[in-house]
Amino acid sequence: MPNIDDNLIQVRTRIQCATEAAGRRPETVQLLAVSKTKPAAMLREAHAAGQRAFGENYLQEALEKQQQLADLDLQWHFIGPIQSNKTRAIAENFDWVHSVDREKIGQRLSQQRPCGLPPLNICVQVNLDEEQSKSGVTLDEVADVLESLAKLPNICVRGLMAIPARRSDEDAQRAAFARLAEKCTELQDRYPQLDTLSMGMSGDLEAAIAAGATIVRIGTDIFGSREKPQAI
């Protein structure tokens, strides 16, 4: 079993070193613990070690964990692909959605967000390398998608998310992330609320932070290797 407390300390140390190397403050980067396929007991252990934000890919699994952990003050992020028939439950039960990739999904999240909850924070997912196996809009499509989403009530478009193709060289990793950061900066004049770059995982968080990441999504280095996913 992984020692989650020690793992979190190590990841936070990496974030601190990376931000200092980039001339940034550690508090400018939020650690999102990617807890997909992991049992609620592990999330409870991470909470005891000070972790509050958790990212889930599989809706039904996430909803079950939310019920089991209802006594804790947690921030829930949905980071997986979104099917239209899942939007209501996502709108009702999450604080953030990182994987909006088309206007239809944004419209449904807006319509289905309960009135008693604050606006749902969303990121537009960008397919930086235009990989067929990944969701997301191209960099050239981001502006048009943002224009349609920014008009919707009950959601707040906060930024961009990407999962670049795997690169072993840190300079190449940084260059890929820099493309997303440059696009976000370009759009901030028109959309000043864009303050979020969700990018970087266990293998490339340093490069992502150097390029401007504000949320890094870390799973394996906190919880260990991924288990077989549950039904979505």
N, CA and C of each residue as an Amber inpcrd file, in Angstrom:
protein
   696
   0.8420000  -1.2010000   0.0000000   0.0000000   0.0000000   0.0000000
   0.8760000   1.2500000   0.0000000   0.5360000   2.2450000  -0.7890000
   1.3430000   3.4670000  -0.8030000   1.2090000   4.2290000   0.5010000
   2.2680000   4.9190000   0.8780000   2.2140000   5.8090000   2.0270000
   1.7920000   7.1770000   1.5020000   0.5020000   7.4490000   1.5710000
  -0.0440000   8.6370000   0.9350000   0.4880000   9.9130000   1.5750000
   0.6420000   9.9060000   2.8770000   1.1720000  11.0810000   3.5800000
   2.5610000  11.4340000   3.0470000   3.4570000  10.4450000   3.0000000
   4.8040000  10.6840000   2.4880000   4.7760000  11.0820000   1.0140000
   3.9330000  10.4420000   0.2410000   3.8510000  10.7640000  -1.1830000
   3.4050000  12.2080000  -1.4080000   2.4390000  12.6570000  -0.6220000
   1.9920000  14.0410000  -0.7500000   3.1160000  15.0160000  -0.3880000
   3.8650000  14.6950000   0.6280000   4.9930000  15.5550000   0.9960000
   5.9790000  15.6470000  -0.1600000   6.2760000  14.5100000  -0.7790000
   7.2190000  14.5070000  -1.8980000   6.6980000  15.3080000  -3.0860000
   5.4100000  15.1610000  -3.4040000   4.8410000  15.8940000  -4.5320000
   4.8180000  17.3910000  -4.2310000   4.4440000  17.7520000  -3.0240000
   4.4270000  19.1790000  -2.6730000   5.8300000  19.7720000  -2.7100000
   6.8170000  18.9680000  -2.3400000   8.2070000  19.4360000  -2.4190000
   8.6040000  19.6630000  -3.8680000   8.2040000  18.7570000  -4.7490000
   8.4820000  18.9390000  -6.1750000   7.8360000  20.2190000  -6.6990000
   6.5980000  20.4700000  -6.2900000   5.8990000  21.6850000  -6.7220000
   6.6220000  22.9260000  -6.2110000   7.0400000  22.8850000  -4.9490000
   7.7510000  24.0290000  -4.3900000   9.0640000  24.2830000  -5.1370000
   9.8200000  23.2340000  -5.4000000  11.0910000  23.3950000  -6.1180000
  10.8580000  23.9130000  -7.5310000   9.8170000  23.3870000  -8.1790000
   9.5350000  23.8040000  -9.5520000   9.0820000  25.2560000  -9.6150000
   8.2620000  25.6720000  -8.6690000   7.8160000  27.0700000  -8.6840000
   8.9760000  28.0100000  -8.3730000   9.8100000  27.6320000  -7.4290000
  10.9560000  28.4790000  -7.1090000  11.8990000  28.6040000  -8.3080000
  12.1100000  27.4920000  -9.0180000  12.9720000  27.5210000 -10.1980000
  12.3900000  28.4120000 -11.2910000  11.0610000  28.5140000 -11.3300000
  10.3840000  29.3360000 -12.3350000  10.1560000  30.7610000 -11.8610000
  10.6230000  31.0830000 -10.6540000  10.4170000  32.4220000 -10.1160000
   8.9770000  32.6810000  -9.7090000   8.2840000  31.6280000  -9.2890000
   6.8870000  31.7420000  -8.8880000   6.7360000  31.3470000  -7.4230000
   5.5890000  31.6910000  -6.8300000   5.2950000  31.3000000  -5.4630000
   4.5750000  29.9470000  -5.4670000   4.8820000  29.0640000  -4.5230000
   4.2350000  27.7410000  -4.4920000   2.7140000  27.8140000  -4.4430000
   2.1700000  28.8300000  -3.8030000   0.7190000  28.9080000  -3.6660000
   0.0200000  29.2480000  -4.9840000   0.7750000  29.5670000  -6.0350000
   0.1590000  29.8350000  -7.3360000  -0.1800000  28.5540000  -8.0910000
   0.1960000  27.4070000  -7.5320000  -0.0890000  26.1190000  -8.1770000
  -0.9000000  25.2530000  -7.2250000  -2.0760000  24.8240000  -7.6770000
  -2.9230000  23.9460000  -6.8760000  -2.6330000  22.4940000  -7.2290000
  -2.5160000  21.6770000  -6.2190000  -2.3370000  20.2420000  -6.4080000
  -3.7070000  19.5780000  -6.4560000  -4.0070000  18.9730000  -7.5970000
  -5.2310000  18.2040000  -7.7550000  -4.8680000  16.7180000  -7.6890000
  -5.3530000  16.0440000  -6.6700000  -5.0690000  14.6200000  -6.4860000
  -6.0210000  13.8110000  -7.3570000  -5.4790000  13.1460000  -8.3580000
  -6.3090000  12.3620000  -9.2810000  -6.5650000  10.9990000  -8.6460000
  -7.7960000  10.8120000  -8.2300000  -8.1340000   9.6620000  -7.3930000
  -8.9790000   8.6260000  -8.1000000  -9.0420000   8.6730000  -9.4170000
  -9.8300000   7.6860000 -10.1670000  -9.3270000   6.2730000  -9.8730000
 -10.2540000   5.3810000  -9.7320000 -10.0710000   3.9470000  -9.4300000
  -9.5710000   3.6870000  -8.0180000  -9.3690000   4.7080000  -7.2210000
  -8.8790000   4.5130000  -5.8610000 -10.0420000   4.5420000  -4.8720000
  -9.9890000   3.7320000  -3.8170000 -11.1020000   3.6630000  -2.8660000
 -11.2140000   4.9180000  -2.0230000 -12.4080000   5.1250000  -1.4970000
 -12.6650000   6.3020000  -0.6750000 -11.7230000   6.3780000   0.5230000
 -11.3180000   5.2310000   1.0380000 -10.4180000   5.2320000   2.1990000
  -9.1050000   5.9340000   1.8840000  -8.6220000   5.7960000   0.6680000
  -7.3800000   6.4860000   0.2830000  -7.5810000   7.9980000   0.2250000
  -8.7420000   8.4280000  -0.2710000  -9.0270000   9.8630000  -0.3030000
  -9.1460000  10.4130000   1.1080000  -9.7260000   9.6300000   1.9940000
  -9.8470000  10.0680000   3.3900000  -8.4540000  10.2140000   4.0090000
  -7.5710000   9.2960000   3.6600000  -6.2020000   9.3810000   4.1630000
  -5.5050000  10.6260000   3.6110000  -5.7100000  10.9210000   2.3330000
  -5.1140000  12.1150000   1.7400000  -5.6790000  13.3770000   2.3730000
  -6.9720000  13.3750000   2.6570000  -7.5900000  14.5220000   3.3370000
  -6.9460000  14.7400000   4.6970000  -6.6980000  13.6630000   5.4200000
  -6.0590000  13.7860000   6.7360000  -4.6600000  14.3760000   6.6170000
  -4.0410000  14.2120000   5.4340000  -2.7070000  14.7670000   5.1990000
  -2.7710000  16.1610000   4.5880000  -3.9810000  16.7320000   4.5360000
  -4.1160000  18.1190000   4.1020000  -4.5990000  18.3400000   2.6860000
  -4.8940000  17.2690000   1.9520000  -5.3450000  17.4210000   0.5640000
  -6.8530000  17.6690000   0.5240000  -7.2850000  18.6280000  -0.2900000
  -8.7050000  18.9630000  -0.3520000  -9.3130000  18.7910000  -1.7450000
  -8.5290000  18.9260000  -2.8120000  -9.0650000  18.8740000  -4.1740000
  -8.7710000  17.5180000  -4.8030000  -9.8080000  16.8870000  -5.3510000
  -9.6810000  15.5550000  -5.9290000 -10.2900000  15.5260000  -7.3330000
  -9.6030000  14.8420000  -8.2420000 -10.0500000  14.7370000  -9.6180000
 -10.5140000  13.3350000  -9.9460000 -11.6860000  13.2410000 -10.5510000
 -12.2800000  11.9510000 -10.8930000 -12.6360000  11.9060000 -12.3770000
 -12.4410000  10.7310000 -12.9880000 -12.7450000  10.5230000 -14.4090000
 -14.0430000   9.7800000 -14.6530000 -14.4470000   8.9520000 -13.7000000
 -15.5710000   8.0470000 -13.9070000 -16.7230000   8.4670000 -13.0000000
 -17.8320000   8.8480000 -13.6180000 -18.8990000   9.5110000 -12.8860000
 -19.4950000   8.6480000 -11.7830000 -19.9130000   7.4360000 -12.0880000
 -20.5790000   6.6180000 -11.0800000 -19.6570000   6.3410000  -9.9000000
 -18.3980000   6.0560000 -10.2030000 -17.4150000   5.8370000  -9.1420000
 -17.2740000   7.0810000  -8.2770000 -17.2320000   8.2350000  -8.9120000
 -17.0780000   9.4880000  -8.1670000 -18.2770000   9.7550000  -7.2660000
 -19.4740000   9.5210000  -7.7820000 -20.6760000   9.7700000  -6.9860000
 -20.7050000   8.8780000  -5.7470000 -20.2690000   7.6460000  -5.8920000
 -20.2240000   6.7440000  -4.7380000 -19.2300000   7.2510000  -3.7000000
 -18.0880000   7.7220000  -4.1420000 -17.1000000   8.2660000  -3.1950000
 -17.6310000   9.5190000  -2.5160000 -18.3280000  10.3460000  -3.2580000
 -18.8750000  11.5620000  -2.6560000 -19.8370000  11.2360000  -1.5240000
 -20.6280000  10.2030000  -1.7060000 -21.5330000   9.7820000  -0.6390000
 -20.7530000   9.2750000   0.5760000 -19.7190000   8.4990000   0.3210000
 -18.9300000   7.9210000   1.4070000 -18.1140000   8.9780000   2.1570000
 -17.8150000  10.0790000   1.4840000 -16.9490000  11.1130000   2.0730000
 -17.7090000  12.4080000   2.3270000 -19.0210000  12.3110000   2.4540000
 -19.8550000  13.5110000   2.5990000 -19.5500000  14.2920000   3.8680000
 -18.9110000  13.6520000   4.8280000 -18.5900000  14.3370000   6.0820000
 -17.3450000  15.2180000   5.9570000 -16.6420000  15.1460000   4.8120000
 -15.4140000  15.9170000   4.6260000 -15.6520000  17.1150000   3.7100000
 -14.8750000  18.1540000   3.9250000 -14.9540000  19.3500000   3.0910000
 -13.9890000  19.1700000   1.9150000 -14.5080000  18.6490000   0.8130000
 -13.6740000  18.3490000  -0.3390000 -14.1150000  19.1720000  -1.5450000
 -13.1750000  19.4170000  -2.4320000 -13.4700000  20.0850000  -3.7030000
 -13.3540000  19.0230000  -4.8030000 -14.4210000  18.8680000  -5.5770000
 -14.4890000  17.8010000  -6.5590000 -14.3290000  18.3500000  -7.9730000
 -13.4020000  17.7410000  -8.7320000 -13.1230000  18.1320000 -10.1090000
 -13.4270000  16.9500000 -11.0220000 -14.2280000  17.1700000 -12.0540000
 -14.4320000  16.1230000 -13.0480000 -13.4520000  16.3620000 -14.1840000
 -12.6460000  15.3490000 -14.5100000 -11.5590000  15.5390000 -15.4670000
 -11.6140000  14.5670000 -16.6360000 -12.6710000  13.7430000 -16.7000000
 -12.7580000  12.7530000 -17.7670000 -13.6240000  13.2100000 -18.9260000
 -13.6470000  12.4400000 -20.0100000 -14.5350000  12.7420000 -21.1380000
 -15.9880000  12.7880000 -20.6780000 -16.7710000  13.6610000 -21.3020000
 -18.1460000  13.8860000 -20.8560000 -19.1310000  13.4350000 -21.9230000
 -20.0050000  12.5250000 -21.5560000 -21.1150000  12.1180000 -22.4090000
 -22.3250000  12.9790000 -22.0620000 -23.1320000  13.2680000 -23.0570000
 -24.2760000  14.1610000 -22.8480000 -25.2100000  13.6710000 -21.7510000
 -25.3790000  12.3590000 -21.6270000 -26.3050000  11.8320000 -20.6220000
 -25.7250000  11.8630000 -19.2080000 -24.4920000  12.3420000 -19.0620000
 -23.8660000  12.4350000 -17.7430000 -23.8350000  13.8740000 -17.2120000
 -24.2310000  14.8390000 -18.0260000 -24.0110000  16.2360000 -17.6400000
 -24.8100000  16.6590000 -16.4120000 -26.0230000  16.1580000 -16.2530000
 -26.8190000  16.5970000 -15.1080000 -26.1420000  16.2280000 -13.7920000
 -25.7040000  14.9950000 -13.6730000 -25.0480000  14.5660000 -12.4290000
 -23.7380000  15.3140000 -12.2120000 -23.0290000  15.6070000 -13.2820000
 -21.7950000  16.3830000 -13.1450000 -22.1160000  17.8000000 -12.6850000
 -23.1140000  18.4220000 -13.3040000 -23.4920000  19.7860000 -12.9380000
 -23.9510000  19.8850000 -11.4900000 -24.5630000  18.8250000 -10.9980000
 -25.1280000  18.8410000  -9.6490000 -24.1190000  18.5140000  -8.5620000
 -23.0050000  17.8640000  -8.9100000 -22.1570000  17.2900000  -7.8630000
 -20.6900000  17.6910000  -7.8980000 -20.2900000  18.5330000  -8.8480000
 -18.8800000  18.9050000  -8.9570000 -18.6900000  20.4090000  -8.8470000
 -17.4920000  20.7900000  -8.4390000 -17.1160000  22.1960000  -8.3350000
 -16.4200000  22.6960000  -9.5990000 -15.6920000  21.7890000 -10.2490000
 -14.9360000  22.0960000 -11.4500000 -15.1560000  21.0060000 -12.4890000
 -15.0970000  21.3830000 -13.7570000 -15.0590000  20.4390000 -14.8700000
 -13.9200000  20.8780000 -15.7930000 -12.9620000  19.9940000 -16.0210000
 -11.7750000  20.3470000 -16.8050000 -11.8710000  19.9270000 -18.2630000
 -12.9120000  19.2280000 -18.6600000 -12.9040000  18.5130000 -19.9300000
 -14.0450000  18.9030000 -20.8650000 -14.4290000  20.1740000 -20.8490000
 -15.4560000  20.6480000 -21.7770000 -14.8140000  20.8650000 -23.1460000
 -15.3520000  20.2160000 -24.1600000 -14.7300000  20.2960000 -25.4790000
 -15.7010000  20.6610000 -26.5950000 -16.9300000  21.0670000 -26.2280000
 -17.8760000  21.5220000 -27.2420000 -18.9950000  22.3060000 -26.5830000
 -19.6110000  23.1580000 -27.3890000 -20.6400000  24.0570000 -26.8790000
 -21.8150000  23.2950000 -26.2760000 -22.2180000  22.1970000 -26.8910000
 -23.3690000  21.4400000 -26.4020000 -23.1870000  21.0150000 -24.9550000
 -21.9950000  20.5610000 -24.6020000 -21.7380000  20.1370000 -23.2270000
 -21.8110000  21.3310000 -22.2880000 -21.2430000  22.4450000 -22.6900000
 -21.3220000  23.6470000 -21.8620000 -22.7570000  24.0950000 -21.6510000
 -23.5750000  24.0320000 -22.6850000 -24.9810000  24.4230000 -22.5720000
 -25.7100000  23.5330000 -21.5770000 -25.4770000  22.2480000 -21.6620000
 -26.1620000  21.3210000 -20.7630000 -25.7070000  21.5280000 -19.3220000
 -24.4210000  21.7300000 -19.1030000 -23.9300000  21.9910000 -17.7480000
 -24.5380000  23.2750000 -17.2020000 -24.6520000  24.2890000 -18.0340000
 -25.2460000  25.5580000 -17.6120000 -26.7160000  25.3890000 -17.2560000
 -27.4570000  24.7160000 -18.1100000 -28.8910000  24.5180000 -17.8790000
 -29.1720000  23.6630000 -16.6500000 -28.2840000  22.7230000 -16.3720000
 -28.5430000  21.7360000 -15.3300000 -27.8480000  22.0500000 -14.0070000
 -27.1070000  23.1460000 -13.9380000 -26.4790000  23.5450000 -12.6810000
 -27.5560000  24.0410000 -11.7260000 -27.7030000  23.4500000 -10.5360000
 -28.7410000  23.8880000  -9.5950000 -28.5770000  25.3500000  -9.1940000
 -29.7030000  26.0310000  -9.0550000 -29.6890000  27.4680000  -8.7420000
 -29.0180000  27.7610000  -7.4060000 -29.0810000  26.8390000  -6.4700000
 -28.5170000  27.0900000  -5.1500000 -27.0190000  26.9450000  -5.0620000
 -26.3820000  26.5230000  -6.1440000 -24.9310000  26.3340000  -6.1430000
 -24.2480000  27.4820000  -6.8790000 -22.9960000  27.7710000  -6.5290000
 -22.2620000  28.8010000  -7.2620000 -22.0120000  28.3400000  -8.6930000
 -21.6460000  29.2660000  -9.5840000 -21.3620000  28.8660000 -10.9610000
 -20.3290000  27.7400000 -11.0140000 -20.5200000  26.8380000 -11.9580000
 -19.6140000  25.7140000 -12.1450000 -18.3680000  26.2080000 -12.8850000
 -17.2110000  25.9940000 -12.2890000 -15.9590000  26.3830000 -12.9340000
 -15.6130000  25.3710000 -14.0120000 -15.3050000  25.8610000 -15.2030000
 -14.9670000  24.9310000 -16.2750000 -13.6890000  25.3540000 -16.9820000
 -13.0100000  24.3450000 -17.5260000 -11.8680000  24.5580000 -18.4100000
 -12.1970000  23.9270000 -19.7540000 -11.7500000  24.5580000 -20.8060000
 -11.8890000  23.9940000 -22.1400000 -10.7060000  23.0660000 -22.3940000
 -11.0040000  21.8320000 -22.7750000  -9.9320000  20.8790000 -23.0420000
  -9.4030000  21.0860000 -24.4560000  -8.0820000  21.1900000 -24.5440000
  -7.4110000  21.4080000 -25.8190000  -6.5960000  20.1700000 -26.1770000
  -6.7460000  19.7010000 -27.3840000  -5.9730000  18.5620000 -27.8860000
  -4.7460000  19.1360000 -28.5890000  -3.6990000  19.3880000 -27.8210000
  -2.5390000  20.1050000 -28.3260000  -1.9020000  19.4330000 -29.5290000
  -1.8360000  18.1200000 -29.5130000  -1.1600000  17.3920000 -30.5840000
  -2.1340000  16.7580000 -31.5690000  -3.4250000  17.1160000 -31.4120000
  -4.4780000  16.6300000 -32.3180000  -4.4320000  15.1100000 -32.4460000
  -4.3380000  14.4470000 -31.2830000  -4.3180000  12.9880000 -31.2360000
  -5.7410000  12.4400000 -31.3260000  -5.9360000  11.4570000 -32.1690000
  -7.2650000  10.8780000 -32.3460000  -7.7700000  10.1840000 -31.0900000
  -6.8730000   9.7460000 -30.2430000  -7.2670000   9.0170000 -29.0370000
  -7.6980000   9.9300000 -27.8960000  -7.5720000  11.2420000 -28.0840000
  -7.8810000  12.1810000 -27.0040000  -8.9740000  13.1580000 -27.4160000
  -9.7450000  13.5790000 -26.4320000 -10.7660000  14.5910000 -26.6500000
 -10.1170000  15.9700000 -26.6700000 -10.9090000  16.9550000 -27.0510000
 -10.4180000  18.3260000 -26.9890000 -10.4820000  19.0380000 -28.3240000
 -10.5640000  20.3580000 -28.2520000 -10.5530000  21.1960000 -29.4430000
  -9.1090000  21.4940000 -29.8340000  -8.9070000  21.9260000 -31.0520000
  -7.5670000  22.3460000 -31.4570000  -7.3050000  23.7560000 -30.9450000
  -6.0460000  24.1570000 -30.9490000  -5.7190000  25.5250000 -30.5290000
  -6.4500000  26.5480000 -31.3800000  -6.6140000  26.2590000 -32.6610000
  -7.2950000  27.2070000 -33.5480000  -8.7850000  27.3150000 -33.2460000
  -9.3560000  26.3080000 -32.6090000 -10.7950000  26.3060000 -32.3210000
 -11.1430000  26.8990000 -30.9660000 -10.1470000  27.1090000 -30.1150000
 -10.4130000  27.5290000 -28.7360000 -11.2110000  28.8230000 -28.6700000
 -10.8370000  29.8220000 -29.4470000 -11.4870000  31.1310000 -29.3670000
 -12.9780000  31.0280000 -29.6730000 -13.3430000  30.2530000 -30.6870000
 -14.7570000  30.1180000 -31.0390000 -15.5400000  29.4070000 -29.9430000
 -14.9410000  28.3740000 -29.3570000 -15.6250000  27.6560000 -28.2810000
 -15.7920000  28.5640000 -27.0600000 -14.7600000  29.3080000 -26.7300000
 -14.8420000  30.2220000 -25.5930000 -15.9300000  31.2720000 -25.8070000
 -16.0290000  31.7710000 -27.0160000 -17.0380000  32.7920000 -27.3020000
 -18.4390000  32.2720000 -27.0180000 -18.7010000  31.0280000 -27.3670000
 -20.0230000  30.4640000 -27.1240000 -20.2480000  30.1400000 -25.6510000
 -19.2210000  29.6700000 -24.9730000 -19.3780000  29.2840000 -23.5720000
 -19.4700000  30.4830000 -22.6440000 -18.7640000  31.5670000 -22.9800000
 -18.7170000  32.7340000 -22.0910000 -20.0740000  33.4030000 -21.9330000
 -20.9880000  33.1380000 -22.8510000 -22.3090000  33.7640000 -22.7980000
 -23.2820000  33.0130000 -21.9030000 -22.9060000  31.8290000 -21.4670000
 -23.8400000  30.9690000 -20.7440000 -23.8880000  31.3170000 -19.2570000
 -25.0740000  31.2910000 -18.6450000 -25.1820000  31.5010000 -17.2040000
 -24.8160000  30.2310000 -16.4400000 -24.5790000  30.3770000 -15.1510000
 -24.3850000  29.2560000 -14.2250000 -23.0740000  28.5020000 -14.4030000
 -22.2390000  28.9360000 -15.3520000 -20.8940000  28.3980000 -15.4740000
 -19.9190000  29.5610000 -15.5820000 -18.6840000  29.3230000 -15.1860000
 -17.6260000  30.3250000 -15.3040000 -16.4430000  29.6780000 -16.0120000
 -16.1360000  30.1610000 -17.2060000 -15.0120000  29.6060000 -17.9550000
 -13.7210000  30.1510000 -17.3440000 -12.9530000  29.2680000 -16.7380000
 -11.7750000  29.6840000 -15.9690000 -10.4560000  29.5280000 -16.7220000
 -10.4160000  28.6450000 -17.7410000  -9.1400000  28.4740000 -18.3980000
  -9.1080000  27.3030000 -19.3470000  -7.9070000  26.7690000 -19.5560000
  -7.6730000  25.7080000 -20.5210000  -7.0310000  24.5000000 -19.8440000
  -7.3200000  23.3370000 -20.3970000  -6.7150000  22.0930000 -19.9100000
  -6.1550000  21.3250000 -21.0910000  -5.0430000  20.6320000 -20.8730000
  -4.4850000  19.7960000 -21.9340000  -3.7200000  18.6200000 -21.3630000
  -3.6830000  17.5540000 -22.1530000  -2.8540000  16.3820000 -21.8780000
  -1.9900000  16.1690000 -23.1240000  -0.8290000  16.7910000 -23.1860000
  -0.0130000  16.6590000 -24.3980000   0.4530000  15.2240000 -24.6170000
   0.8690000  14.9500000 -25.8440000   1.4920000  13.6600000 -26.1300000
   2.7260000  13.5000000 -25.2480000   3.0260000  12.2610000 -24.8840000
   4.1510000  12.0000000 -23.9810000   5.4750000  12.3710000 -24.6490000
   6.2740000  13.0990000 -23.9140000   7.6050000  13.4750000 -24.3730000
   8.5810000  13.2180000 -23.2370000   9.7020000  12.5920000 -23.5330000
  10.6550000  12.2440000 -22.4830000  11.5960000  13.3940000 -22.1450000
  11.7860000  14.3180000 -23.0540000  12.7060000  15.4370000 -22.8600000
  11.9660000  16.6190000 -22.2340000  12.5000000  17.1530000 -21.1230000
  11.8000000  18.2240000 -20.4160000  11.6690000  19.4850000 -21.2600000
  12.6460000  19.7890000 -22.0870000  12.5340000  20.9640000 -22.9470000
  11.3760000  20.8090000 -23.9250000  11.2000000  19.6010000 -24.4730000
  10.0940000  19.3520000 -25.3880000   8.7590000  19.4090000 -24.6460000
   8.7300000  18.8930000 -23.4160000   7.5240000  18.9910000 -22.6020000
   7.1600000  20.4570000 -22.3720000   8.1500000  21.2440000 -22.0040000
   7.9070000  22.6480000 -21.6940000   7.4060000  23.3920000 -22.9310000
   7.9660000  23.0830000 -24.0880000   7.5480000  23.7510000 -25.3180000
   6.0790000  23.4580000 -25.6340000   5.6510000  22.2100000 -25.3870000
   4.2520000  21.8550000 -25.6240000   3.3340000  22.6240000 -24.6750000
   3.6760000  22.6420000 -23.4040000   2.8610000  23.3760000 -22.4390000
   2.8580000  24.8720000 -22.7310000   3.9700000  25.3940000 -23.2170000
   4.0650000  26.8200000 -23.5160000   3.0720000  27.2390000 -24.5940000
   2.7730000  26.3410000 -25.5090000   1.7920000  26.6520000 -26.5540000
   0.4160000  26.8990000 -25.9480000   0.0520000  26.0880000 -24.9500000
  -1.2340000  26.2820000 -24.2790000  -1.2230000  27.5840000 -23.4840000
  -0.1240000  27.8410000 -22.7890000  -0.0170000  29.0630000 -21.9940000
  -0.0940000  30.3020000 -22.8720000   0.5450000  30.2580000 -24.0100000
   0.5140000  31.4020000 -24.9280000  -0.9010000  31.6610000 -25.4360000
  -1.6290000  30.5910000 -25.7370000  -3.0160000  30.7600000 -26.1820000
  -3.8730000  31.3620000 -25.0770000  -3.6770000  30.9230000 -23.8420000
  -4.4430000  31.4700000 -22.7190000  -4.1410000  32.9570000 -22.5360000
  -2.8770000  33.3210000 -22.5950000  -2.4910000  34.7310000 -22.4680000
  -3.1090000  35.5640000 -23.5860000  -3.1070000  35.0190000 -24.7860000
  -3.6790000  35.7150000 -25.9460000  -5.1650000  36.0080000 -25.7380000
  -5.8640000  35.0770000 -25.0660000  -7.3060000  35.2110000 -24.8900000
  -7.7050000  36.0380000 -23.6760000  -6.7640000  36.3110000 -22.7820000
  -7.1000000  36.9960000 -21.5300000  -7.5470000  38.4380000 -21.7290000
  -7.1180000  39.0700000 -22.7990000  -7.5740000  40.4410000 -23.0500000
  -9.0920000  40.4790000 -23.2360000  -9.6120000  39.4630000 -23.8890000
 -11.0530000  39.4020000 -24.1340000 -11.7960000  38.7100000 -23.0010000
 -11.1220000  37.7600000 -22.3410000 -11.7500000  36.9970000 -21.2590000
 -10.8570000  37.0780000 -20.0170000 -10.9350000  38.1770000 -19.2770000
 -10.0150000  38.3720000 -18.1480000 -10.1770000  37.3610000 -17.0230000
 -11.2820000  36.6150000 -17.0180000 -11.4770000  35.6060000 -15.9700000
 -10.6290000  34.3620000 -16.1950000  -9.9580000  34.2740000 -17.3230000
  -9.1290000  33.0990000 -17.6070000  -7.8700000  33.1560000 -16.7560000
  -7.8840000  32.4280000 -15.6640000  -6.7560000  32.4600000 -14.7310000
  -6.2020000  31.0630000 -14.4570000  -6.6460000  30.0760000 -15.2510000
  -6.3210000  28.6840000 -14.9350000  -5.7080000  27.9610000 -16.1300000
  -4.5910000  27.3050000 -15.8630000  -3.9870000  26.3820000 -16.8180000
  -3.8560000  25.0400000 -16.1160000  -4.7240000  24.1040000 -16.4790000
  -4.7130000  22.7670000 -15.8890000  -3.8480000  21.8810000 -16.7790000
  -2.6170000  21.6740000 -16.3640000  -1.6840000  20.8940000 -17.1820000
  -0.5410000  20.4050000 -16.3150000  -0.0390000  19.2360000 -16.6660000
   1.0460000  18.6390000 -15.9020000   0.5630000  17.4990000 -15.0310000
   1.2930000  16.3650000 -15.1300000   0.9650000  15.1860000 -14.3360000
   2.2360000  14.6800000 -13.6580000   2.2000000  13.4610000 -13.1600000
   3.3250000  12.9690000 -12.3620000   4.6510000  13.0420000 -13.1090000
   4.6420000  12.7560000 -14.4070000   5.8890000  12.6770000 -15.1470000
   6.4020000  13.9760000 -15.7170000   5.5830000  15.0370000 -15.6650000
   6.0110000  16.2720000 -16.3230000   5.5810000  17.5400000 -15.5850000
   5.3290000  17.4350000 -14.2740000   4.8290000  18.6070000 -13.5630000
   5.8240000  19.7630000 -13.5600000   7.1170000  19.4550000 -13.5330000
   8.1170000  20.5330000 -13.5150000   8.0520000  21.3580000 -14.7990000
   7.9520000  20.6810000 -15.9310000   7.8670000  21.3930000 -17.2040000
   6.5790000  22.2060000 -17.2830000   5.4830000  21.6450000 -16.7680000
   4.2070000  22.3530000 -16.7960000   4.2530000  23.6110000 -15.9410000
   4.8300000  23.5090000 -14.7660000   4.9300000  24.6740000 -13.8780000
   5.8420000  25.7290000 -14.4810000   6.9160000  25.3090000 -15.1120000
   7.8080000  26.2670000 -15.7660000   7.0780000  27.0390000 -16.8540000
   6.1030000  26.3840000 -17.4970000   5.3550000  27.0250000 -18.5700000
   4.1550000  27.8200000 -18.0760000   3.8150000  27.6990000 -16.7650000
   2.7350000  28.5130000 -16.2200000   1.5480000  27.7730000 -15.6600000
   1.6310000  26.4630000 -15.4640000   0.5040000  25.7040000 -14.9110000
   0.0420000  26.2920000 -13.5870000  -1.2830000  26.3270000 -13.3900000
  -1.8390000  26.7450000 -12.1010000  -2.5030000  25.5760000 -11.3740000
  -2.8060000  24.4990000 -12.0910000  -3.2910000  23.2520000 -11.4970000
  -2.4940000  22.1070000 -12.1010000  -1.9040000  21.2640000 -11.2680000
  -1.2560000  20.0540000 -11.7550000  -2.0570000  18.8620000 -11.2510000
  -2.2610000  17.8870000 -12.1220000  -3.1250000  16.7420000 -11.8410000
  -2.2440000  15.5220000 -11.5820000  -2.1380000  15.1240000 -10.3190000
  -1.1900000  14.0830000  -9.9280000  -1.9450000  12.8840000  -9.3530000
  -1.7470000  11.7280000  -9.9660000  -2.3880000  10.5140000  -9.4860000
  -1.3950000   9.4750000  -9.0070000  -0.6100000   8.9310000  -9.9200000
   0.2940000   7.8240000  -9.6000000   1.2530000   8.1570000  -8.4720000
   1.8370000   9.3330000  -8.4700000   2.8340000   9.6760000  -7.4550000
   2.2230000   9.9230000  -6.0770000   0.9000000   9.9540000  -6.0050000
   0.2300000  10.0550000  -4.7050000  -0.3590000   8.7100000  -4.2950000
  -1.1100000   8.0990000  -5.1920000  -1.8980000   6.9150000  -4.8480000
  -1.3200000   5.6060000  -5.3690000  -0.2620000   5.6510000  -6.1500000
   0.2760000   4.4350000  -6.7330000  -0.3420000   4.1400000  -8.0850000
   0.0120000   3.0210000  -8.6750000  -0.4400000   2.6590000 -10.0190000
  -1.9550000   2.5680000 -10.0760000  -2.4590000   2.8700000 -11.2470000
  -3.8980000   2.8890000 -11.4670000  -4.4760000   1.4840000 -11.4390000
  -5.6720000   1.3700000 -10.8520000  -6.3880000   0.0900000 -10.8390000
  -7.3010000   0.0150000 -12.0740000  -7.8590000  -1.1570000 -12.3200000
  -8.8110000  -1.3090000 -13.4170000  -9.9870000  -0.3910000 -13.1830000
 -10.3620000   0.4410000 -14.1850000 -11.4510000   1.4040000 -13.9670000
 -12.7870000   0.7280000 -13.7610000 -13.6290000   1.4240000 -13.0060000
 -14.9960000   0.9780000 -12.8040000 -15.8540000   1.4940000 -13.9530000
 -17.1000000   1.0510000 -13.9960000 -18.0130000   1.5410000 -15.0250000
 -18.2630000   3.0240000 -14.8250000 -18.3800000   3.7670000 -15.9180000
 -18.6150000   5.2030000 -15.8380000 -20.0850000   5.5070000 -15.6500000
